[in-house]
Amino acid sequence: MLKPGSTIGILGGGQLGRMLAIAAAQMGYRCIAYSPEKEIVAADVCADIFRNKWDDAQAMAAFGQACDVVTWEFENVPVAPLGALGELLVPNARALETAQDRLNEKRFVEGLGGKPAPYATVDNRADLTAAIERIGTPGILKTRGEGYDGKGQWRIQSAYEAEGIAIPDTPAIYEGFIEFEAEFSVILARGQDGEMVFWDSTHNVHDGGMLATSTLPAPDIVTAQVGEARDLARQVADALRYVGVLTLEFFATGNGPVFNEMAPRVHNSGHWTIEGAATSQFANHIRAICGLPLGDTRTIAPGMVMRNIVGKDANTAHSALSDPATQLHLYGKARATDGRKMGHTTALTFD
Ligand code: AMP
């Protein structure tokens, strides 16, 4: 159990790190962030920052020395330099390795009984042609690594259209398109003793591959499939000996929940838990990595809508506060460019 005043290192300096640091500060911990980025929005609420390249071994070792525990908010942190952190790293690096490659991730989850969309690896044009012959269209070509918020993805409607698509110069996979009825995620926290807690699953609606809204209550098809999805998520967390918050995304279909992807971290579809649950995903991640008991995850209002604020909409975001039920979170990003997540609102309804 980490004593009050201990230092938590966060790899990555984006909004997830910012919200983790706020939760940590409330529990008497100080956070320092490590990120090579010019803009580190977690810095506003961190005691210190290390602005260094990921592969700067000296800086990473010094970061470890300054911390009592180190976690991440960004799952594309290169794994090799993290060896310098040894046991300080929580969760362990296996979760990162698994989630950084869509192929590894799908194979791992299939091994535990999960059902992903049909997929094939694509390293060249012949692979794509063969994949489309086997799986059919429509489908999505995705890079195996580095993708998030719909980046590194190309939708393909027909074999003819595929001929005009440039094959990415990094390994990719082709996935059959799932005609889902709804999307949802399972967000859990696993403690150091293996205890696991789950938040309610929201109905997630995406726009252009990026989450737009998360809503409760979720439609019946989601509620009916959450149990099976949680069973899989529980197995994933146990198999990885995971400690902290873990997210698995699913498509709810007529054939049950189809696994989409996992994020070994707090998740955008869990931002609502700051106001909408007895304990937020951020607070429980901090509790888990610091060896504290996990908090109650129950939802405190019958209705909730979390809405992302993207791009220039951030410039008028304060107008959302004319509704007294709406809580506003802005992430402190300087440039409100198209497609950039700038903040979110959460509105709870009690009747
Ligand atoms: P991802 O980054 O893989 O989670 O993809 C972002 C979003 O694109 C998902 O949340 C879905 O809305 C959509 N999407 C991705 N893969 C598929 C698929 N195989 N079938 C249908 N929609 C998909």
Residues whose N, C-alpha, C, O or C-beta is under 5 A from the ligand:
A	BS01	AMP	A117 I140 D149 G150 E175 G176 F177 I178 H206 G209 E261
